[in-house]
């Protein structure tokens, strides 16, 4: 998946394995699981971190999510374009 995303957006897939990015991605996934995924009897691997801050996950309706994504994208795009 990382290769496909990298190719689509012109990002070196090796960056997805970076020392800072990978742990942050895993932590966010753990926090998302605590909030939005159905509880299962199958546990996460023992090396998975504990939930850090599930309150930072805000669930939006699709239209709100789209508007929030677009606003953040445009803000970051403007930062990078200057």
Long-range contacts (C-beta under 8 A, 24 or more apart in sequence): 23-49, 27-52, 31-56, 31-57, 32-57, 35-59
